[in-house]
Amino acid sequence: MIRILDIAFKDLLQLSRDFKTFMFLLIMPILFTFLFGYAFGGFGGNESDSRVPVGYISLDDNWVTDELHDLLDKSEVIRLDENIFRSASDLEKLVADGELAAAIIVPDGYGRAVLKDKTIRLTVLADTGTQAWTTIEAEILTAASRVDGAVRTAAIMEQFELEGVPFDYAFDEMLAAWDEPPIAIKETSSLVIEEGGENNALAHTSPGMMLQFAIAGLLTAAQVIVTERKSRTLQRLLTTATRRIHIVLGHFLAIFLLIFTQFIILIIFGQFALQVNYLRLPSATLLVAFTAALCISAMGLLIGILARTEEQAITFSLVPMFVFSGLGGAWVPLEFTGKTFQTIGHISPVAWGMDGFENIVARGLGFESVLIPCAALAGYAIVFFILAVWRLNAAEEK
């Protein structure tokens, strides 16, 4: 055990003197987390209005027209863009230039025509070839139909002289009824997602960059093993009482402590600086970080043993970083891809690490949700470690 600790301490001392270690393990993941966070709107806030801008001019002065305006103004699909100084030609130009998705012109006499059950049309300026037009058309027709339906129902009730049901009251009740339809679709989501708000993007980019640059940081760890072999330190160690397994475990322990420390620092940074809720389930987060560090450390051990030169160590570290990160969803969530790519992506251990972290910070799932990802990461760690030991034994026997 003492020999294992001595080798691990020697490696950590050597790694601490290399600036590239801190650059890839701490500086780069923080910088790229901010970069991808801005790219995906993690720092953009929730104040922007995503509704489609639609110009509006009313040439009619009637309370029915006012009700139509209020319905359109409350729409969750379109946003009325009003300016009393605009003319119909101004709206036409704005629509043609693409600054407005459409424009509505309410003609004079519209309200009176609706009250008298006469046919009158709204004037709508739009490019009917755009994808937004279908949505805009449906929203305008819905609002106009509601006002027309409420007027007709109130008129019928007034015609039958129902006691205590005046026209205005019936009209208001009919419009209000649309706010609580008999059948409605209600979308619910995890409380963690609802509370996350603008940090949902960071809930993906923070663990993604952490995992990606943990792999990139292996190049310095792998170079330590390469340098040890080139300086024949490894050969001298083998002539002592130090067994091969002690050497392998010593190197593995050093890389593990390095990666696990990186995870802990970046998790604390993500929790308090980026408001990514890693500590919602501290034990689950710690388990994912622990197994991910085991997996990446075993990978680094294998890279160090396979590489013969510093250049090979760099190549063998950076190539898995790009391949595993791209396939594993560190850049773009696998949920945005098809099922086939999601299946292929889970060949990468990064995908399992992302599943574990995102189940905690983004999806709001419980501790049991990280057990399968952690088991997969532990399985990868065992495979990489066995391959490293086999390769070392095979190389020394030649």
C-alpha positions in Angstrom: 0.0 0.0 0.0 2.9 2.4 0.8 4.4 1.9 -2.6 1.0 2.7 -4.3 0.7 5.9 -2.3 4.4 6.8 -3.1 3.8 6.4 -6.8 0.5 8.4 -6.6 2.2 11.2 -4.7 5.1 11.4 -7.1 2.6 11.6 -10.1 0.5 14.3 -8.4 3.6 16.3 -7.5 4.7 16.1 -11.2 1.3 17.0 -12.5 0.9 20.0 -10.2 4.0 21.6 -11.8 2.4 21.5 -15.3 0.2 24.5 -16.1 -1.6 22.4 -18.8 -3.1 20.3 -16.0 -5.0 23.3 -14.5 -5.8 24.7 -17.9 -7.6 21.6 -19.2 -9.1 20.6 -15.8 -10.4 23.9 -14.5 -9.8 27.0 -16.7 -11.1 25.5 -20.0 -14.3 23.8 -18.7 -15.3 27.1 -16.9 -14.6 29.2 -20.1 -16.5 26.8 -22.4 -19.4 26.4 -19.9 -19.9 30.2 -20.1 -19.5 30.1 -23.9 -22.0 27.3 -24.5 -24.3 28.8 -21.8 -24.5 32.0 -23.7 -25.0 30.2 -27.0 -28.0 28.2 -25.6 -29.5 31.1 -23.7 -28.4 30.2 -20.2 -27.6 33.8 -19.3 -30.3 35.4 -21.4 -33.1 35.6 -18.8 -36.8 34.9 -19.3 -38.0 38.4 -20.2 -38.0 38.0 -24.0 -41.3 37.6 -25.8 -41.3 34.6 -28.2 -44.7 35.4 -29.6 -45.0 36.2 -33.3 -45.2 40.0 -33.9 -48.4 41.1 -35.7 -49.3 44.7 -36.6 -52.7 46.0 -35.6 -54.8 49.0 -36.7 -58.4 49.5 -35.8 -60.5 51.9 -37.9 -63.6 51.1 -35.9 -64.8 52.6 -32.6 -67.1 50.0 -31.1 -67.0 48.0 -27.9 -67.2 44.7 -29.8 -64.0 45.7 -31.6 -62.4 46.4 -28.3 -63.3 42.9 -27.1 -61.7 41.4 -30.2 -58.5 43.5 -29.5 -58.4 42.3 -25.9 -58.6 38.6 -27.0 -55.8 39.1 -29.5 -53.7 41.0 -27.0 -53.9 38.1 -24.5 -52.9 35.6 -27.1 -50.0 33.3 -26.3 -49.2 32.9 -30.0 -49.2 36.4 -31.5 -48.0 39.7 -30.0 -49.8 42.8 -31.2 -47.4 45.5 -32.4 -49.4 48.7 -32.3 -48.5 52.3 -33.2 -51.2 54.9 -33.6 -49.1 56.8 -36.2 -49.0 53.9 -38.6 -51.1 53.7 -41.7 -52.2 50.6 -43.7 -49.4 51.2 -46.2 -46.9 51.3 -43.3 -48.0 47.9 -42.2 -47.9 46.5 -45.7 -44.3 47.7 -46.0 -43.3 46.2 -42.6 -44.8 42.9 -43.5 -43.1 42.9 -46.9 -39.7 43.7 -45.2 -40.2 40.8 -42.7 -40.3 43.0 -39.6 -43.9 41.9 -38.9 -45.2 38.4 -39.5 -48.6 39.8 -40.4 -50.8 42.8 -39.9 -54.5 43.1 -38.9 -56.7 46.0 -40.1 -60.1 46.2 -38.5 -62.5 48.0 -40.9 -64.8 50.8 -39.9 -68.2 49.4 -38.9 -66.9 46.0 -37.9 -68.5 46.0 -34.5 -71.9 47.2 -35.7 -71.9 44.5 -38.4 -71.2 41.8 -35.9 -74.0 43.0 -33.6 -76.4 43.0 -36.6 -75.3 39.5 -37.6 -73.9 40.8 -40.9 -70.9 39.4 -42.8 -67.8 41.6 -42.5 -64.2 40.6 -42.9 -61.0 41.6 -41.2 -58.2 42.7 -43.5 -55.1 40.7 -42.9 -51.8 41.4 -44.6 -49.4 38.4 -44.6 -47.1 36.2 -46.7 -49.2 33.1 -46.8 -46.2 31.1 -47.9 -44.5 31.3 -44.5 -44.7 28.6 -41.8 -46.0 31.2 -39.3 -49.0 32.1 -41.4 -51.0 29.0 -40.6 -50.6 29.6 -36.8 -51.4 33.3 -37.2 -54.5 32.6 -39.3 -55.8 30.1 -36.8 -55.3 32.5 -33.9 -57.1 35.3 -35.6 -60.0 33.1 -36.7 -60.3 31.7 -33.2 -60.5 35.2 -31.6 -63.0 36.5 -34.2 -65.2 33.3 -33.9 -65.3 33.7 -30.1 -66.5 37.3 -30.3 -69.0 36.5 -33.0 -70.3 33.4 -31.1 -70.6 35.4 -27.9 -72.6 38.1 -29.7 -75.0 35.6 -31.3 -75.6 33.7 -28.0 -76.3 36.9 -26.1 -78.7 38.0 -28.8 -80.6 34.7 -28.7 -80.9 35.0 -24.9 -82.1 38.6 -25.2 -84.6 37.6 -27.9 -86.1 35.0 -25.6 -86.3 37.6 -22.9 -84.7 35.4 -20.3 -85.2 37.1 -16.9 -82.0 38.3 -15.3 -79.9 37.6 -18.4 -79.2 40.9 -20.1 -77.3 41.1 -23.3 -74.0 42.5 -21.8 -74.0 39.9 -19.0 -74.6 37.0 -21.4 -71.9 38.3 -23.8 -69.3 38.6 -20.9 -70.2 35.1 -19.6 -69.8 33.5 -23.0 -66.3 35.0 -23.5 -65.3 34.1 -20.0 -66.4 30.5 -20.6 -63.5 30.1 -23.2 -61.0 30.7 -20.4 -62.2 27.4 -18.8 -63.2 25.1 -21.6 -64.7 21.7 -20.7 -61.7 19.9 -22.2 -58.2 21.3 -21.9 -54.6 20.1 -22.3 -52.4 20.9 -19.3 -48.7 20.4 -19.6 -46.8 19.7 -16.4 -43.1 19.3 -15.8 -40.7 18.6 -12.9 -40.5 21.2 -10.2 -36.8 21.2 -10.7 -37.3 22.2 -14.4 -39.8 24.9 -13.5 -37.5 26.3 -10.8 -34.5 26.0 -13.1 -35.8 28.6 -15.5 -32.9 30.2 -17.4 -30.4 27.7 -15.9 -31.8 24.8 -17.9 -29.1 25.4 -20.6 -26.4 25.5 -17.9 -27.7 22.3 -16.4 -26.6 20.7 -19.7 -23.4 22.6 -20.5 -21.9 22.5 -17.0 -21.7 18.7 -16.7 -21.0 18.4 -20.5 -17.9 20.7 -20.3 -16.8 19.1 -17.1 -16.8 15.6 -18.6 -15.2 16.7 -21.9 -12.3 18.5 -20.3 -11.7 15.8 -17.8 -10.9 13.6 -20.8 -8.7 16.4 -22.3 -6.8 16.7 -19.0 -5.7 13.1 -19.4 -3.0 14.2 -21.9 -0.9 15.5 -19.0 -1.5 12.4 -16.9 -0.7 10.1 -19.8 2.5 12.1 -20.5 3.7 11.3 -16.9 3.5 7.6 -17.7 5.2 8.1 -21.1 8.0 10.1 -19.5 8.4 7.4 -16.9 8.9 4.8 -19.5 11.2 6.9 -21.7 13.4 7.7 -18.7 13.5 4.0 -17.8 12.1 4.8 -14.4 9.4 2.1 -15.0 12.1 -0.5 -15.8 14.0 0.4 -12.7 10.9 0.1 -10.6 10.2 -3.4 -12.0 13.6 -4.5 -10.8 12.7 -3.6 -7.2 10.2 -5.3 -5.0 7.4 -3.1 -6.5 5.0 -5.3 -8.3 3.4 -4.3 -11.6 -0.1 -4.0 -10.0 1.3 -1.6 -7.5 2.7 0.6 -10.3 -0.6 0.5 -12.2 -2.7 1.2 -9.1 -0.3 4.1 -8.1 -0.7 5.8 -11.5 -4.5 5.1 -11.5 -4.9 6.6 -8.0 -3.0 9.7 -9.0 -5.2 10.3 -12.1 -8.4 9.5 -10.1 -7.6 12.0 -7.3 -6.9 14.6 -10.0 -10.1 14.0 -11.9 -12.3 13.6 -8.8 -10.9 16.8 -7.3 -11.7 18.6 -10.6 -15.3 17.3 -10.5 -15.7 18.5 -6.9 -14.4 22.0 -7.6 -16.5 22.4 -10.8 -19.6 21.0 -9.1 -19.1 23.6 -6.3 -18.5 26.3 -8.9 -21.6 25.2 -10.8 -23.8 25.1 -7.7 -22.9 28.6 -6.3 -21.7 30.5 -9.4 -24.0 29.1 -12.1 -27.0 28.1 -9.9 -26.9 24.6 -11.3 -28.6 22.5 -8.6 -26.0 19.7 -8.1 -26.6 19.7 -4.4 -30.3 18.8 -4.7 -29.2 15.2 -4.2 -25.6 15.5 -2.9 -25.2 11.7 -2.5 -26.4 11.1 -6.1 -24.1 13.8 -7.5 -21.2 12.4 -5.5 -21.8 8.9 -6.8 -22.0 10.1 -10.5 -18.8 12.1 -10.0 -17.0 9.2 -8.3 -17.9 6.6 -11.0 -17.2 9.1 -13.8 -13.8 9.8 -12.3 -13.1 6.1 -12.1 -14.0 5.6 -15.7 -12.0 8.6 -17.0 -9.0 7.7 -14.8 -9.0 4.1 -16.1 -9.1 5.5 -19.7 -6.2 7.8 -18.9 -4.2 4.9 -17.5 -4.8 2.9 -20.7 -3.8 5.9 -22.8 -0.6 6.4 -20.9 0.4 2.7 -21.3 -0.6 2.6 -25.0 1.3 5.9 -25.9 5.0 5.6 -26.7 5.6 9.3 -27.2 4.3 12.6 -25.8 2.7 13.3 -29.2 0.9 10.0 -29.1 -0.3 10.8 -25.6 -1.8 14.1 -26.8 -3.4 12.4 -29.8 -4.8 9.5 -27.8 -6.3 12.0 -25.3 -7.8 14.6 -27.6 -9.3 12.1 -30.1 -11.4 10.3 -27.4 -12.4 13.7 -26.0 -13.9 14.9 -29.3 -15.4 11.5 -30.3 -16.8 10.6 -26.9 -18.0 14.2 -26.2 -19.7 14.6 -29.6 -21.4 11.1 -29.5 -22.2 11.4 -25.8 -24.2 14.6 -26.0 -21.8 16.9 -24.2 -22.3 19.6 -26.9 -25.9 19.0 -28.0 -28.4 17.0 -25.8 -29.1 13.5 -27.2 -32.8 14.3 -26.6 -32.6 16.5 -29.7 -31.4 13.6 -31.9 -33.2 10.5 -33.2 -33.5 7.2 -31.4 -30.8 5.6 -33.5 -28.2 8.3 -32.7 -29.2 8.2 -29.0 -28.5 4.4 -29.0 -25.2 4.9 -30.8 -24.3 7.8 -28.5 -24.6 5.6 -25.4 -21.5 3.7 -26.6 -19.7 6.7 -25.2 -19.2 6.7 -21.5 -19.8 10.5 -21.6 -23.5 9.8 -22.5 -23.9 7.8 -19.2 -22.2 10.6 -17.3 -24.5 13.1 -18.8 -27.5 11.0 -18.0 -26.5 10.8 -14.4 -25.9 14.5 -13.9 -28.9 15.6 -15.9 -31.2 13.2 -14.1 -30.3 15.2 -11.0 -30.0 18.8 -12.1 -32.3 19.0 -15.1 -34.9 16.2 -15.0 -35.6 16.3 -11.3 -35.4 12.5 -10.8 -34.5 10.6 -7.6 -31.4 8.8 -6.4 -32.4 5.6 -8.1 -32.2 7.3 -11.5 -28.4 7.5 -11.4 -27.8 3.9 -10.5 -27.8 2.6 -14.1 -25.6 5.4 -15.4 -23.2 4.8 -12.6 -23.2 1.1 -13.2 -22.3 1.7 -16.8 -19.5 4.0 -15.9 -18.1 1.5 -13.4 -18.3 -1.1 -16.1 -16.3 1.0 -18.5 -13.8 1.7 -15.7 -13.3 -2.1 -15.2 -12.8 -2.7 -18.9 -10.3 0.1 -19.4 -8.4 -0.9 -16.3 -8.2 -4.6 -17.4 -7.0 -3.5 -20.8 -4.3 -1.3 -19.3 -3.0 -4.1 -17.1 -3.0 -6.5 -20.0 -1.2 -4.1 -22.3 1.4 -3.3 -19.7 2.1 -7.0 -19.1 2.2 -7.7 -22.9 4.6 -4.7 -23.5 7.0 -5.7 -20.7 7.1 -9.4 -21.8 8.5 -8.4 -25.3 
